Amino acid sequence: MINTPHIAGQNWDQLIQQARKDIVKKISAALNIDLESLIVSEMILDPRDIESQTSSYLGSLYGSSSN
């Protein structure tokens, strides 16, 4: 899980793709494994999903600021 800001016009698809790539790379390096080849299932829940599934204002878990 990573913290993300509330919905404010971001390109979530691009941000998710880059974040996933960075996270897999970091974990793979830390564990000295090819994590990508071991992933069988994953679930991505971004602020758009949080907003639509929970009615949370702008998809925020912690209010309008995540800091």
N, C-alpha and C positions, 0 to 999 in steps of 0.2 A: 504494500500500500504506500502510495506517495501522496503528499498534500498537493492540492491544486486550488487555484483561486476559483471564485464563483464565475458564472457565465458573464462575460463582458466582451463578446465579439471575437473570441479566440477561434482559431482553426483547430478544433479539437481532434479531428482525424489526423492532421499532421503532427500535432503535439503528442498524441497517443503513440503514433508510429515511432517517433524519435525517442520518446521516453522508454518504450518497450525495448527498443534496440539498445539504448544505453544501460538499462537495468540488466538485460540478459548478458551483455558484454561484461559488466562489472562483476556479476555473480560468477560467471564462467571463469574470469581471471582470478577471483578470490579463491575459488574452489579447485582451479586447475582442471576443469571439465568442459565438455561441450554441452552446456545446458540446453541450448536450442534443440538438439537431437533427442533430449529426454522429456521434453514437454509433450504431454499427452492431451491435456485439457487446460484451458485457461478461461477466465472470465474478466472482462473489462467493464467497469462501472464508472462512467465519467459524469461530470456535473449535469449533463443533459439528461442522463438516465436517472440520476438522483432526483432532479427536479420533477420529472414526469412520474416517477414511482412513489415519491414521498411527499410531493407538494412543497418541498423545501425551497425557499425563496432563492431563485437564481442557481439552484443546485448546490447550495453551500451547506456543508455539514456544521460549520462553526459560526454562522452568521455571515455578514457581507465581507468579512476580512478573515483570512486564514492564518494571520500572524499572531 
